[in-house]
């Protein structure tokens, strides 16, 4: 099939979209007779009739409608490809507003942002740490980091940037006084330090929380209790380092402490090993280059073997 069929097909699309040969000719800055010759040449090459012409109107034949729909999709794909290429080569710039959980943001995202700014000096970062925002549009966010649970909404898209595990940890000094638990059920004999996300809730003395574990891919929970509840993961790490009790946290919270032996990981066979960490952003046809390069940067950083090796 010869190359000129592409231009003839585009002329055919214009005739339908503009509603007449004259309107299509005006858009192409050529005469209506040239447009007519292109459509005739296209029909001759395809050996089908695409249009039914009268002196006052044009109409698609059944075959013409099929050809029109296919060509329209192809044209849209070409336009999208061109836009992607142009955007890929644009210098990323502007304000990037990011929301992330407090602990992950302070321990891992902030150092990443520092390095990212060095690489992309034309991008300004506004990093908002704390509770996840319910509405991206209302709060003007470009990106948010979600650990494990993503909002169930068609308004957001996401990319997985890495995955981490959870674990139960305590200081060596704690285990000089208490036996290391071999199964989650043995936690009833231990002082478990609790992360309490809503500190305003009044709990009765001795009221128990539950920690989740897995055995042969089946999830189960065990009741735990202790003498300290905090709404800060970093504060729990400090309490565990002081030998007060056991904590259950995402592994990224204690990578350095485990590496140095300041904390010991227990019950590893029962803890989740594949907690996904996602970067979510508002659904849109073209992802801004500042968002795209930041997500690419995080994926490259957090999936590099050296990154977690140096923090384990």
Secondary structure, 3 states (H helix, E strand, C coil): CCCHHHHHHHHHHHHHHHCCHHHHHHHHCCCHHHHHHHHHHHHHHHCCCCEEECCCCEEECHHHHHHHHHHHHHHHHHHHHHHHHHHHHCCCCEEEEEEECHHHHHHHHHHHHHHHHHHCCCEEEEEEECCCCCCHHHHCCCEEEEECCCCCCCCEEEEEEEEECEEEEECHHHHCCCCCCCCHHHHHHCCECEECCCCCCCCCCCCCEEEEEEECCEEEEEEECCCCEECCHHHHHHHHHCCCCEEEEEHHHCHHHHHHCCCEEECHHHCCCCEEEEEEEECCCCCCHHHHHHHHHHHHHHCCHHHHHCCC
